[in-house]
Amino acid sequence: MYPTISHLLNDLFGIDIPLPIQTFGFWVAIAFVAASYVVVKELKRKEKEGHLSATTSKVIIGKGLTVSEIFSSLITGFFIGFKLIEAVFHYADLVANPQDFILSTRGNLMGGIFIAALSVYLKWTANKKTKLATPKEIEKTVHPYELVGNMTIIAAVSGIIGAKIFHNLENMGEFLADPIGQLMAFSGLTFYGGLIAGAVSVIWYTKKYKINTLHLIDATGPALMLAYGVGRIGCQLSGDGDWGVNNLAAKPDWMSFFPDWMWSYNFPHNVIRSGIPMEDCGAKFWEPYCYQLANPVWPTAFYEVVMCLLIFSFLWAIRKRIRIPGMLFCIYLAMNGVERFFIEKIRVNTKYDILGGITQAEIISFCLVLIGLLGCLILYRNNKKATQ
C-alpha cells in the first residue's frame, strides 16, 4: 500500500521526493476533476440540443474595493502565509503528518502578516486597472457549463461534511470515544452521505440560474459513477479501511492468471496502520506504516473500481438515446444501489441489529434502487401521457 504519493514514487520508480500528499486525497482530487470534465461536456451538449439555456444577470463593473473584499483578502492571505511560511521552515513536519500540521494552531506570524499585506496590495492593484470614475451596470450571460467550477467546490465541501456526518452516525461508538479525532481524520468518509449532501447543495445553488433540475441530474449521473470509481482507486492504493471481510479461501483456478491480491490481500503498509506489526517492514521510508492485516481480506475497493467504471461506460453509452429528462439519473441510482448493496455482503461495516443485521449502506442502497425504479416508471408514464 502507498499511504502517500511519496511512498508510491519511491517504491515504483525509486524516486525519493518527500511530498505532503496522501494517496487517498490525491485520488479524491482526481475524481472531482474527472467528474467536472464529464459534467461540462454533458451540459454543453444539452445546451446545444436546446434542453438548457444561458441566463443573464445584471452586474456592476468599475467599483472600488469594498470593506468585505479587503477583509476577505486579509484573512485568506494571513492564513496562507501563516501556514505556508511555517511549512517552508518545517517541511519535514508537514510531510510527516500533513492534516495535523494544517489543522493545528502552529504557524509563522510574520509570514501571515506579510502575505496578508501582499494579498491586499495585489487585489488593490488589480482593482485599480478596472475601476471606473462612474461604475456602470451591464448584463452578463452565464452558460450552465460555466457554473461547473462553483458546483464542484460546493459539492466537495458539502459532500465531505455529509460523508463525515453519515460515517460518524454509522460508527457512533468510535465518534464518542474520540470526537475531535474522528472529525479531523481524512479517512472515514461515507459515500452516500456525500452524495446526498452534495446533491442537495448543488441543486439549491443552480436554482437561481434557472437550470432544469432533471437535465442537470442527468448530466451528473455518469459523472458521479466515474468519480466514485476513481475515488475507490485511492481507497485500494492507500489501504484506508474500505476492505472486505476475511477471505481465507484458496484462489480459484479460473483466476490463476490474475495477481493474488485481486482475490485476497492483507494490505501491508496500510495508511490507517491497522492489523499487526510486520516482521519485515522493508526500507526505512515505510515507517511508521509497518502494519498489515492478520488475515487476508476481500479487496472490495478494487472490485468497486471495476464495477463502477463498467457502469459509467454503460451510462455514457446510452446517455444520448434516452430522451426522457431524469430517466438517466434514475438508472444511475438503481445501478449504483445494486452495486453497493451486493458489495456490502463481503465488506467490513457496522451493522444495525435489525433484519438479522444490515448496514447503513445496504439500507440506503436499497432505497436508491427503489427510488430509481419508481422514478423510471413515473417518468415513463408521465412522458407517455404528455405525448398522447
C-alpha positions in Angstrom: 0.0 0.0 0.0 1.0 3.6 -0.5 0.0 5.9 2.3 1.4 8.9 0.4 2.4 9.8 -3.1 6.0 9.8 -1.9 5.7 6.1 -1.0 4.3 5.3 -4.4 7.1 7.2 -6.3 9.8 5.7 -4.1 8.5 2.1 -4.3 7.6 2.0 -8.0 10.2 4.3 -9.6 12.9 4.7 -6.9 12.3 8.5 -6.8 12.8 9.9 -3.3 10.8 13.1 -3.1 9.1 13.9 0.2 5.6 15.3 -0.7 2.8 16.1 1.8 0.2 14.5 -0.5 -1.8 11.5 0.8 -2.6 8.9 -1.8 -6.3 8.8 -0.9 -6.6 12.6 -1.1 -4.8 12.7 -4.4 -7.3 10.3 -6.0 -10.3 12.1 -4.5 -9.0 15.2 -6.2 -8.6 13.3 -9.5 -12.2 12.0 -9.1 -13.5 15.6 -8.8 -11.6 16.7 -11.8 -12.8 13.8 -13.9 -16.4 14.3 -12.8 -16.2 18.0 -13.6 -14.9 17.3 -17.1 -17.8 14.9 -17.8 -20.4 17.3 -16.4 -19.0 20.2 -18.6 -19.2 18.0 -21.7 -22.8 17.0 -20.9 -24.0 20.5 -20.1 -22.5 21.8 -23.3 -24.3 19.1 -25.2 -27.6 19.7 -23.6 -27.4 23.4 -24.2 -26.5 22.8 -27.8 -29.6 20.5 -28.1 -31.8 23.2 -26.6 -32.5 21.4 -23.3 -30.7 24.1 -21.3 -30.2 27.8 -21.9 -27.9 30.6 -20.7 -29.2 33.1 -18.2 -28.5 36.8 -17.9 -27.8 38.7 -14.8 -27.1 42.4 -14.1 -23.7 43.1 -12.6 -22.0 46.4 -11.7 -18.4 46.9 -13.0 -15.9 49.5 -12.2 -16.5 49.6 -8.5 -13.8 50.2 -5.9 -12.8 47.6 -3.3 -15.4 47.1 -0.6 -14.6 46.6 3.1 -15.7 42.9 2.9 -13.4 42.3 -0.1 -10.4 43.8 1.8 -11.3 41.9 4.9 -11.6 38.6 3.0 -8.3 39.2 1.3 -6.6 39.9 4.6 -8.0 36.8 6.3 -7.2 34.5 3.3 -3.7 35.9 2.8 -2.9 35.7 6.5 -4.0 32.0 6.7 -2.0 31.1 3.6 1.1 33.0 4.8 0.8 31.7 8.4 0.8 28.1 7.2 3.0 28.4 4.1 6.0 30.1 5.7 5.8 27.7 8.6 5.7 24.8 6.1 8.8 26.1 4.3 10.9 26.2 7.5 9.4 22.9 8.9 8.8 20.9 5.8 9.6 17.6 7.4 6.8 18.1 9.9 4.3 18.9 7.1 5.3 15.7 5.2 5.1 13.5 8.3 1.6 14.5 9.1 0.0 17.0 6.7 -3.5 17.0 8.2 -2.3 17.6 11.8 0.1 20.3 10.5 -2.6 22.1 8.6 -5.3 21.8 11.3 -3.0 22.7 14.2 -2.5 26.3 15.6 1.2 26.4 14.7 2.3 28.8 12.0 4.5 31.8 11.2 3.0 35.1 12.4 5.3 37.3 10.4 4.6 35.2 7.3 0.9 35.6 7.8 1.2 39.4 8.1 3.4 39.7 5.1 1.2 37.5 2.8 -1.9 39.3 4.1 -0.4 42.7 3.2 0.8 41.4 -0.2 -2.7 39.9 -0.9 -4.4 43.2 -0.3 -1.9 45.1 -2.3 -2.3 42.8 -5.3 -6.1 43.0 -5.1 -5.9 46.8 -4.9 -3.6 46.9 -7.9 -5.9 44.7 -10.0 -9.0 46.7 -8.9 -7.3 50.0 -9.9 -6.9 48.8 -13.5 -10.7 48.1 -13.8 -12.0 50.9 -11.6 -14.2 53.5 -13.4 -14.9 57.1 -12.4 -18.6 56.1 -12.5 -19.4 52.4 -12.1 -21.9 51.1 -14.6 -24.4 48.2 -14.8 -24.1 45.6 -17.5 -25.8 42.3 -18.4 -23.7 39.2 -18.1 -24.5 36.0 -19.9 -23.9 32.8 -17.8 -23.9 29.4 -19.5 -24.7 26.3 -17.4 -21.3 24.7 -18.0 -19.6 27.9 -16.7 -21.0 27.1 -13.3 -19.3 23.7 -13.0 -16.3 25.1 -11.1 -18.6 26.5 -8.4 -20.7 23.4 -8.4 -17.6 21.3 -7.9 -16.5 23.4 -4.9 -20.0 23.3 -3.4 -20.3 19.5 -3.9 -16.8 18.9 -2.5 -17.3 21.0 0.7 -20.9 19.8 1.4 -20.1 16.3 0.3 -17.2 15.9 2.7 -19.3 17.3 5.5 -22.2 14.9 4.6 -19.8 12.0 4.3 -18.3 12.7 7.7 -21.8 13.1 9.3 -23.0 9.8 7.9 -19.8 8.0 8.8 -19.9 9.1 12.4 -23.6 8.2 12.6 -22.7 4.7 11.4 -19.8 4.5 13.9 -21.2 6.4 16.9 -19.0 4.4 19.4 -15.8 5.5 17.7 -17.0 9.1 17.4 -18.0 9.3 21.1 -14.6 7.9 22.1 -12.6 10.4 20.1 -14.9 13.1 18.5 -12.2 15.5 17.5 -10.0 12.8 16.0 -12.9 11.4 14.1 -14.0 14.8 12.7 -10.4 15.8 11.7 -9.3 12.4 10.2 -9.1 12.4 6.4 -10.2 8.8 6.3 -13.7 7.7 7.4 -16.0 9.1 4.7 -19.4 7.5 3.7 -20.1 7.9 0.0 -23.9 8.1 0.4 -23.6 10.9 2.9 -21.5 12.9 0.5 -23.9 12.1 -2.4 -27.0 13.3 -0.6 -25.5 16.4 0.9 -23.7 17.3 -2.3 -26.7 16.8 -4.5 -29.0 18.9 -2.3 -26.4 21.8 -2.2 -25.8 21.8 -5.9 -29.5 21.7 -6.9 -30.2 24.6 -4.4 -27.3 26.6 -5.9 -28.4 26.1 -9.6 -32.0 27.0 -8.9 -31.1 30.7 -9.0 -29.7 30.2 -12.6 -33.0 28.5 -13.6 -31.2 25.3 -14.7 -33.7 22.5 -15.3 -33.1 20.1 -12.4 -33.9 16.9 -14.4 -31.4 17.7 -17.2 -28.9 18.7 -14.6 -29.0 15.5 -12.7 -28.9 13.5 -16.0 -25.7 15.3 -16.7 -24.2 14.4 -13.3 -25.3 10.7 -13.2 -22.4 9.3 -15.3 -20.0 11.7 -13.7 -20.9 10.6 -10.2 -20.3 7.0 -11.2 -17.0 7.8 -12.6 -16.0 9.9 -9.6 -16.9 7.0 -7.3 -14.9 4.5 -9.2 -11.8 6.8 -9.4 -12.1 7.6 -5.7 -12.0 3.9 -4.9 -8.6 3.7 -6.5 -7.4 5.8 -3.7 -9.0 3.5 -1.1 -7.3 0.5 -2.7 -3.9 2.0 -3.1 -3.8 3.6 0.4 -5.5 0.8 2.3 -7.9 3.2 4.1 -10.0 0.5 5.7 -12.6 0.1 2.9 -11.8 -3.5 2.5 -13.8 -6.7 2.9 -14.2 -9.4 5.5 -11.6 -12.2 5.9 -11.1 -14.3 2.8 -9.2 -17.5 3.7 -10.4 -19.5 0.7 -7.9 -20.6 -1.9 -7.9 -18.6 -5.1 -10.0 -20.5 -7.7 -8.3 -22.0 -10.8 -10.2 -19.6 -13.1 -8.3 -16.7 -11.5 -4.9 -18.3 -11.7 -3.6 -15.8 -14.3 -4.7 -12.8 -12.1 -2.4 -11.5 -9.3 -3.1 -13.0 -5.8 -4.1 -9.6 -4.4 -7.2 -9.5 -6.7 -8.6 -12.5 -4.7 -7.4 -11.7 -1.2 -4.9 -9.3 0.4 -3.6 -8.3 3.8 -2.9 -4.7 2.9 0.7 -4.2 4.1 1.7 -0.6 4.9 -1.9 0.5 5.0 -2.4 4.2 5.8 -4.6 3.6 8.9 -1.9 1.3 10.4 -4.4 -1.4 11.0 -3.6 -5.0 11.9 -0.4 -6.4 13.3 3.2 -5.2 13.1 5.0 -6.5 10.0 8.0 -8.8 10.6 9.9 -7.1 7.8 8.8 -3.6 7.1 11.3 -3.0 4.4 13.1 0.2 3.7 13.1 3.0 6.3 10.8 5.2 4.2 7.9 2.9 5.1 7.9 3.9 8.8 5.6 4.3 10.6 3.3 2.4 8.3 4.7 -1.1 9.3 1.4 -2.9 9.8 -0.7 -5.4 7.8 -3.9 -7.3 8.5 -3.5 -10.6 10.4 -5.7 -12.4 7.8 -6.2 -11.6 4.1 -9.5 -10.0 3.1 -11.5 -9.3 0.0 -10.1 -6.3 -1.9 -13.6 -4.7 -2.2 -12.4 -1.3 -3.2 -10.7 -2.9 -6.3 -14.0 -4.7 -7.2 -15.9 -1.4 -6.9 -13.4 0.3 -9.2 -14.0 -2.3 -11.9 -17.8 -2.3 -11.4 -18.2 1.5 -11.3 -16.1 2.1 -14.4 -18.2 -0.5 -16.2 -21.4 1.1 -15.1 -20.1 4.5 -16.1 -19.2 3.2 -19.5 -22.8 1.8 -19.9 -24.4 5.1 -18.8 -22.1 7.1 -21.1 -23.0 4.8 -24.0 -26.8 5.2 -23.5 -27.0 8.9 -22.5 -27.9 10.2 -26.0 -30.5 7.5 -26.6 -32.6 8.4 -23.5 -35.0 11.2 -24.3 -37.0 11.4 -21.1 -35.4 14.0 -18.7 -34.4 12.5 -15.4 -34.5 8.9 -16.7 -30.7 8.5 -16.9 -30.2 9.7 -13.4 -32.8 7.2 -12.1 -31.0 4.4 -14.0 -27.8 5.6 -12.3 -29.5 5.4 -8.9 -30.7 1.9 -9.4 -27.4 0.6 -10.8 -25.4 2.4 -8.0 -27.7 0.9 -5.4 -27.4 -2.7 -6.8 -23.6 -2.4 -7.0 -23.3 -1.1 -3.4 -25.9 -3.5 -1.9 -24.1 -6.6 -3.1 -20.5 -5.4 -2.3 -21.7 -4.9 1.3 -22.1 -8.6 1.6 -18.3 -9.1 1.7 -17.3 -5.7 3.1 -16.4 -4.7 6.6 -19.1 -2.3 8.0 -21.0 -1.6 11.2 -24.3 -3.5 11.1 -27.6 -2.4 12.7 -29.4 -5.0 14.8 -32.4 -5.2 12.5 -33.5 -7.7 9.9 -30.8 -10.1 11.0 -28.1 -7.4 10.7 -27.9 -4.8 8.0 -25.6 -1.9 7.3 -26.4 1.8 6.7 -25.1 1.4 3.1 -27.4 -1.5 2.5 -30.4 0.4 3.7 -29.6 3.5 1.6 -28.7 1.4 -1.5 -32.0 -0.5 -1.3 -33.8 2.8 -1.1 -31.8 4.1 -4.1 -32.8 1.1 -6.1 -36.4 1.6 -5.2 -36.3 5.3 -5.9 -34.5 4.7 -9.2 -37.0 2.0 -10.4 -40.1 4.0 -9.3 -38.6 7.2 -10.9 -38.1 5.4 -14.2 -41.7 4.2 -14.1 -43.2 7.6 -13.1 -41.1 9.5 -15.7 -42.1 7.0 -18.4 -45.8 7.2 -17.6 -45.8 11.0 -17.4 -43.9 11.2 -20.8 -46.4 8.8 -22.4 -49.3 10.8 -21.2 -47.7 14.1 -22.4 -47.1 12.7 -25.9 -50.6 11.2 -26.4 
